[in-house]
Amino acid sequence: MQGTNLQGMRVAILATDYFEQVELSEPKKALEAAGARTAIVAPKAGQIQGVNHVEKGDSFPVDLTLQQANPDEFDAVLLPGGALNADALRVQREAQEFVRRIDAAGKPIAVICHGPWLLVSAGLVRGRTLTSYHTIQDDIRNAGGNWVDQEVVRDRNWVSSRSPRDLPAFNRAMIELFAQSRVSARG
């Protein structure tokens, strides 16, 4: 795909235990295939546990803890879902501050499923249009966001999707957003 070269781009993947595995593994694969360097950033060192819906999935190595990670050293963020992952991550002050700094710098954020909970808790959704897993639409609306039921939603530097079934469209939109942010950052 022309215009989708992410060579050298650093993408932080914020997650903790019980993330929806395919929502981390498939976007990570797509980003790396486009040339990006990804780093799994979690509250604790070691490994984080994935799930496939309610079944235990694979463990993934943590590259950096939230305390070690510096948002200034990353070009973009990916927030995978999984209800338990997103609920645990949203209360981490370091995770909230990380996404606030990424957003304040105008860097892109790709978020899927329950992932927007972190953006809600960080106070970032007011006035933004996004989608998510349908069960958290009230949280987004109550935080001042405009929730819509669409496969992919792009709002300025954010791209969001609802669930694993939207991954092909989500990955395309994420790569496109990240590539466009590189062009405008050089501009």
Secondary structure, DSSP 8 states (H G I E B T S, - for coil): -TT---TT-EEEEE--TTEEHHHHHHHHHHHHHTT-EEEEEESSSSEEEEEETTEEEEEEE-SEETTT--GGG-SEEEE---HHHHHHHTT-HHHHHHHHHHHHTT--EEEETTTHHHHHHTT--TT-EE---GGGHHHHHHTT-EE---SEEEETTEEEE-SGGGHHHHHHHHHHHHHHHHHHHH-
